[in-house]
Amino acid sequence: MEEILASIRRILAEDEAPVTLPPARSRIAGGGGDILDLTEALDDDGSVRHIPPFAATRTAPAAPVLPDGRVEPAPPRPEPPPAAGLVSDAASEAVAASFARLAAAQERNGGDARLDGLVRETLRPLLQAWLDEHLPPLVERLVRAEIGRVVGNPPPT
C-alpha cells in the first residue's frame, strides 16, 4: 500500500514540476531537411527571409490633416456588388410555388402534415389525368369483352 501511495506522490510531483521547453528553432540541424517557421519564407534563390506578423504589416493609413488642424475623414468605401444567387430567379420562384402548394395542402388537411395526406393531395391531379386518358378505352375494351362472352362471340385478340 505504501508503494502505491509513494508512486502516486511521485507522479503528482512530476506533474507539478514546471515544464521547460527547448528554445524554438527554425530549422533542424543536420539531415538536410529544413523546416521553416510560419514567419519565414523561402525565396527563389533558396535563401530564407523573415516575414513580419500580419498585424504589423497592416497599418491604417494616416488621415490627412488640413491646414486649420482639422482631420479629413476617410472617403466612404464603395458598396460591394450584391452576391449572385446560386439559383436563377425562375428556379427560386418554382421552389417558392412548391412550398406554397405544400402549405395549402396542409391547410386543406386541417394543418395535418401526415405523409398519407400529403401524398394523397400530390397524387390526386396525376391520377385524375391518367384516368381521363386511359379509363374510356379501358372500359370500352372490357365492355366489348363482356358482351362477346354473354353473346357467345369470343373477343378479338
N, C-alpha and C positions, 0 to 999 in steps of 0.2 A: 504494500500500500504506500509506503514511504517513497519507493522508487517511482511510482506513478505520479505522486504529488510533486516530487523533485523534477520529473520530466516536464510536467505541466508548467511549473515555475520557470524552468529553463526556456521553454517555448515562449512564454509570456515575456520574459526578459528580452529575448531576441526580437520579438515584435515591437517592443517599446524602444529599442535602440534606434537612434537616428540613422537613417539610410543615407549614405554618401554616394553620390553618383560620380562616375568619372567625368572629367570635363568634356564637353561636346566637341567633337572634331568633325571637320567637313569631309575628310577622306580617310579611308582605312589604309594604313601604311602597308606596303608590300602586296604581293599577289597581283599587282597590275590592275585590279578592279577598283576604280574610283567611284565613290558615291557622293553626289552633290547634295548640299543642303538646299532647302527651298528658297534660300536667299542668294543662291548662286546660279549663274547661267554659263553655259559652255558656248564660246564664240566659234566661228567657222574655222579659225586657225588653231583650235584646240585649247586656247587659253581660257581660264575661268575668271569671270568677273562677278563682283558683288552687286546684288540688286537691292536697293533700299526698300524698306517696307512700303506697302501700298499707301498707307495713310500719310506717310511723309512726302510722297511724290505728288499728292493731290492737295494743293493748297488753293483756297478760294482766291480768285483774283481780287486785288485791292480795288475798292470803289474809288472812282476819280473824285478828287476834291476840287471844288470850284474856287475861284479867286476870293469870294466873300466868305469862305470857310465852310460852306455847306457841302455835304456829301451827295454826289449824284447817285440816285438809286439805279440799280441794275435794270436793264430793259427786260420786259416780260419775255419769258420763253414761249416759243410758238407751241400751240397745242399739237400733240401727236395725232396723226390721222387715226380715225376710228379703225379698230381691228376688224378685218374682214371676217364674216361668219364662216363657219365650216360648211354650212349647207346653204343652198340657194334660197331665195325668197319663196319660190314655188314649193319647194320641199318643206320649208318651215310652215307654210300655210296648210299644206296637206296634213302634216303631223298635228297641227292645231285643230283642224277639222276632225281628224280621227279621235282626238281626245274629247272634242265637243260631242261627237256621236256616242262615245263611251259614257260620258256624263249623262247624256239624255237617256240612254238605255238604262242606266242605273236609276234615274229618276222615275222612269216608267215602271220599273220593278219595285217601286216604293223605297228606293235607296238601297235595295238589296244588291250587293256586289258578288253574289254567289256565282260560281263558274257556270252552272247549268243555265241560269237566267241570261247571262251574257252570251253564251253560245247560242241559245235559242234566238235571241234578238239579232245576232250576227248572221245566223244561217237562214232565218225566215225569208229575206229577199232572194237569196240564192236558190232556196228550194222552190219558191214561187216561180222564178224564171225558168227553172228546169221543168217544173210541171207544166207551165204554159207551153213549152216547146215540145215535150215528149208525151204528155198524157193523152191528147186526142189520137195520135196514131196508135198508141199502145191499146187504148180502149177499143178502137175500131178493129184492130187485129184480133183481140180477144173475143169481141162480139161475133165477128165472122167465124172464128173457130168454133164457138159455142153453137151458132146457128147451123154450121155444117155438121156438127156432131148430132144435133137434135134432128135435122132433116135426113141425115144419113149420108151426106156428101163429105168425104174427107177434106180437111183444109189443104189448100195448096201449100207446098213447101218451097 
